[in-house]
């Protein structure tokens, strides 16, 4: 379950970076009051930690991931 949540957060982060790259629009900053707002920084940090956790998915065996769910 935790892996799935981290993967969803990573996808949200990727979509946000896609918006920034293509349209110069930061959705997280727009929703939570700018990129300097404390809540935006917390969300950026949570998404970054989720991305770091998802790196471990690359090195796990498939049967480990199935039994973990």
LOTI-997919 format. One record per residue: x, y, z of N, C-alpha, C in turn. Coordinates in steps of 0.001 Angstrom, whole numbers. Example, Ala and Ser with C-alpha at 12.3 -4.5 7.8 and 13.67 -1.06 7.14 Angstrom:
n_X,n_Y,n_Z,ca_X,ca_Y,ca_Z,c_X,c_Y,c_Z
13190,-5690,7800,12300,-4500,7800,13200,-3300,7800
12850,-2250,7080,13670,-1060,7140,12900,30,7870
//
This chain:
n_X,n_Y,n_Z,ca_X,ca_Y,ca_Z,c_X,c_Y,c_Z
823,-1194,0,0,0,0,869,1261,0
1926,1245,831,2825,2394,912,3515,2636,-425
3898,1553,-1102,4528,1678,-2422,3590,2358,-3406
2334,1984,-3350,1350,2550,-4273,1137,4040,-4005
1065,4422,-2737,906,5838,-2378,2110,6638,-2862
3302,6100,-2641,4514,6790,-3093,4550,6914,-4607
4100,5890,-5295,4069,5949,-6753,3073,7002,-7238
1918,7088,-6602,925,8104,-6969,1476,9504,-6731
2135,9707,-5583,2725,11019,-5298,3819,11363,-6303
4598,10375,-6701,5642,10619,-7698,5042,10995,-9045
3957,10354,-9403,3286,10688,-10661,2735,12107,-10604
2154,12482,-9477,1661,13855,-9315,2810,14848,-9465
3952,14531,-8853,5121,15395,-8985,5608,15496,-10419
5594,14377,-11128,6011,14393,-12537,5070,15228,-13386
3779,15100,-13143,2813,15904,-13892,2993,17389,-13600
3274,17715,-12336,3506,19114,-11980,4743,19654,-12699
5826,18866,-12729,7026,19307,-13441,6778,19420,-14935
5923,18565,-15470,5556,18681,-16876,4834,19988,-17157
3940,20372,-16253,3249,21656,-16402,4223,22823,-16322
5182,22719,-15415,6184,23785,-15286,7016,23871,-16562
7437,22729,-17075,8277,22721,-18271,7565,23177,-19533
6319,22768,-19679,5591,23082,-20907,4904,24444,-20879
4327,24778,-19725,3479,25968,-19667,3921,27001,-18630
5027,26742,-17944,5509,27606,-16864,4417,27847,-15823
3697,26781,-15475,2607,26852,-14510,2839,25804,-13434
3028,26253,-12210,3260,25363,-11081,1931,25153,-10361
1322,24003,-10571,4,23714,-10015,28,23669,-8490
1053,23062,-7908,1149,22989,-6448,1230,24390,-5857
2045,25239,-6439,2171,26615,-5948,867,27377,-6129
176,27138,-7233,-1084,27834,-7482,-2153,27418,-6476
-2187,26154,-6123,-3208,25670,-5187,-2900,26089,-3754
-1639,26051,-3370,-1283,26242,-1968,-604,27568,-1667
-770,28568,-2516,-341,29915,-2164,1083,30283,-2509
1613,29788,-3584,2960,30155,-4000,3991,29140,-3564
5117,29149,-4250,6152,28157,-3954,6893,28447,-2658
6744,29657,-2124,7398,29988,-860,6534,29679,356
5263,29365,140,4367,29051,1252,4822,27760,1927
4668,27705,3227,5150,26558,3993,4440,25276,3577
3147,25348,3281,2420,24141,2874,2928,23624,1528
3259,24527,620,3824,24102,-667,5162,23418,-464
5969,23963,411,7283,23361,673,7141,21994,1310
6144,21830,2183,5897,20520,2793,5472,19520,1724
4588,19939,832,4126,19044,-232,5274,18680,-1163
6112,19661,-1524,7280,19359,-2358,8181,18338,-1666
8366,18481,-365,9219,17567,390,8622,16171,448
7317,16073,688,6655,14764,734,6758,14070,-623
6554,14811,-1694,6657,14224,-3034,8095,13796,-3322
9070,14582,-2876,10477,14200,-3064,10807,12925,-2292
10321,12810,-1064,10556,11597,-278,9883,10388,-925
8699,10596,-1482,8021,9507,-2187,8830,9071,-3402
9406,10029,-4115,10243,9694,-5262,11482,8916,-4858
12074,9302,-3751,13245,8577,-3251,12854,7149,-2877
11690,6993,-2253,11214,5655,-1900,11000,4810,-3158
10499,5433,-4220,10224,4702,-5465,11502,4195,-6127
12633,4790,-5807,13904,4275,-6323,14106,2836,-5860
13650,2526,-4643,13801,1162,-4132,13005,155,-4954
11953,609,-5633,11170,-302,-6478,12008,-868,-7624
13002,-111,-8058,13857,-571,-9150,14715,-1768,-8760
15026,-1882,-7477,15971,-2892,-7024,15312,-4067,-6315
14005,-4067,-6227,13304,-5171,-5574,12982,-6266,-6584
12946,-7472,-6065,12506,-8597,-6884,10991,-8532,-7021
10485,-9012,-8123,9042,-8940,-8386,8242,-9696,-7324
8697,-10874,-6903,7938,-11636,-5916,7946,-10955,-4549
8969,-10176,-4225,8976,-9405,-2984,7891,-8346,-3016
7725,-7712,-4159,6730,-6653,-4283,5320,-7230,-4207
5104,-8408,-4749,3775,-9019,-4713,3416,-9413,-3292
4355,-9988,-2542,4054,-10393,-1169,3927,-9194,-247
4553,-8075,-577,4454,-6874,254,3075,-6246,160
2392,-6459,-936,1060,-5883,-1100,86,-6739,-372
//
